[in-house]
Amino acid sequence: MNQAFLDYYHCPASAAVFKPASTGTKRPGYFRFGTGNICFGKSLATTPDRVDEHMPDMAARVEFDGTLYSLPFDPDEVATNLRYERYVRPPNNASAKKLVRKLYYALRPALPVSIRRHLQKAWLNGWADRPFPAWPVDRSLDRMFQELMCLSVKASAQKRVPFIWFWPERKSSCATMTHDVETDAGLKFRNDLMDINDSFQIKTSFQLIPDARYVVSEEELTSIKSRGFEVNVHDLKHDGHLFSSRKVFMESAPQINRFGTAFGSRGFRSAILYRNQEWFSELDFSYDMSVPNVGHLDPQRGGCCTVMPYFIGELLEIPVTATQDYTLFHVLETYSLDLWRQQTNLIMQQHGLISFIVHPDYLDTPKAREAYAALLEHLSTLRSDSNVWIALPGEIDTWWRERRNMRLVCSGDTWRIEGHGCQRATLAFATLRDDKLVYEFE
């Protein structure tokens, strides 16, 4: 029950001062654990099957025997439930919605944006009233781990717990920019887009559709990679059907993997962020970028409720934590950076990952290009003023794997970090100040 906590912080095993309560419910439900976070799983209490005011706060049921805390739930189970979105219930009219979706994607190539956005608004009706995950950024899982760390600090004789800092070289947070290329026009715009990105010294990742809409030549792949940008695989046909059934997915996965080899790609992203984490083991990639933090404005509801990368088996999930450009421009109908700034601020409070999707296909107007340039300028300012690490997805994947394999070693009263890449790692300490969790560097 302590592995998810240890993986999150990479702190000594002795910091996981938690044990399970003797009994619990057989049915998972929603509950709170302190303020500002919602959990889903089995627990000691009777819990509702939907988010409401009757959710019990499990923090009041934690017991301490002087050495260990007895928890009324299993943090590992909660982490898996949220990361795998196991709390999402299928809609009552699932069959009808599946039929509508199939019809929509059959007609989508012929529909102009002006028509599509009206259909999408109708599909997303009521999104703002959904209480969970929290909009515009959900940090439930991160806050659960923080509550556990508070308990660990209180039980520590030194009143602080060492851990390996989340990002290399003491970076405060991380940001990454990705481009899903949906049309031939978007692919042709790649050089202009790379010029814009380079003007702000920000390298990005291009996700290319391998088997539909356009043909990617070796020359086009080289034109992206030779400039220091990344190429990843974007679905198979971008027709909305990849995750429609396990049969379809299992037939498609080998083809996707072959295109990954042909593209020289380490990463994958599905079309329209459709996903099923239970099937990801069939993908032969190092990382995936298909899971949103909160999916209220995506066709598939849900969200992983964390602003940190995490492993699904051996695959690193790099979640999408900011609203997509298409959604901002055409569904919310604004070119203002206010929402992106709000999401960025919330994620930075958690020292998390700020992950964007901006499509070259929708940068086809002066307003859109101006908004994108303003976003890049904002990220550039965060890099210089707030020590934010702007990284390619592949660089994030490399760091997160190195950090996973590092270890903390105690020598007398001091700690050191060992393992490949440790020269970039930073020893940090969790402690309490005015009964609030704070992080300090050595």
C-alpha positions, 0 to 999 in steps of 0.5 A: 500500500506504500509503493505509489507514495515511495515512487512519487517522492523517491524518499527512503522506505522508512518514510512510508510509516503507513499500515492498512486498517484491519477491515474495509468496505468491498465496494469502492466509493468517493471520499476526501482525505484532508482538504482540496482532494477527492479519492476513489477506492475502498475504505473503512467507511460507507462512501457514496458512488458519486461526488457529493457533500456526504463524502466522509473525510478519511483524515479523521479516521487515521490512527497513530500507534507511536510508530505507524499510521493506520490508514482507512484506505489503500493509497496504492489502490486510490492512485491506480483508480485515478491514474487508470480512470477507473472511477468513470462510469459508462453513460446510460446511453452508451450505445446511442453515443457510440453510434453518434460518435461513429457517424460524426467521425465518418462525416468529420473530414467533410465538416468545416470547423464552424459546423464541428464546433457547434456539434462538439458544444452540444456533445459537451453540454453540461461540462462545467457542472461536473464536480470531478475531476476539478476544473481547470486542473485537478490535483487530487492525487498529488494532494493525497501524496502531500497529506501522506507526506505530512504524516510522515514528517510528523512521525520523523524524529528530525521532522523532515523527510529527504527525497529526490526532487521532481525535476533535474537541476532544481527546476521548479516545474516542467513545461512541454509543447507538442503539436498533433498534425491532423492534415496535410496543410498542417504538415506543410506548415511545420517549417514555419512553426519550427521557425516560430518555436526557435525564435523563442528557443523552445523545441517541440514534438510533432505527432504525425498520423502514420496511415491516413490523411497524408503520407509522411516522407523520409525527407519530412521526418528528417526536416523535423529531426535535423532541427532538434525537434521530436517526431512521435506517432499519432494514432493510426488513422485518426478516425476515432476508432482505435479504442472503440473495441479491444479487437480493433485495438489489438489489430492496430497495435502491431501496425502502430508499433511498426510505424514507431520503428519507421519514424524512430519514435519513442512516444505515442499519442492517440487521436482525440485523446481516446484511451484505455490504459488497461491496453497500453501494454500492447504499445511498444513505446517508451512513453504515451501522451494520451491521458488528460488531467481533466477531460471535461472538454474532451469527447472521452470524460475522465482524467488522471487527476495528477500533474506529474508523469507516472508509469503504467507498467513500463510505459511512462504517461506524460499527461496533458495538463493544459486545455488544447488550442482547438478547444480554447479557440473554437469551443470556448471561443477565446484567444485570451491566454487567461485560462492557460495562465490560470492552469500554468499557475495551478500546476506550478504550485504543485511543481508539476508538468505543464503540457500543451497540445497546439495543432499547426492545422489551427494556427491558420489565422493571425489571431491564432498565431498571435495567441500561440506566440504570446503563449511561447513568450509566457513560457519563455518568461517562466523559464527565465524568471521562475526556473521552469524547465522547458523540455521535449517529451523524450527528455522528460521520459529520460529524466523520469526513468533515471530518477526512478532508478536513483536511490537515497543513501544515508551516511551518518547524518547526511544523505546523498543520491546515487545512480545514473544521472544523479549529477543532475538530481537534487536532494530535497526535504519535506518539512512542516511550516505553520503545519503546512507542507513545504519543500526545501533544498539541502 
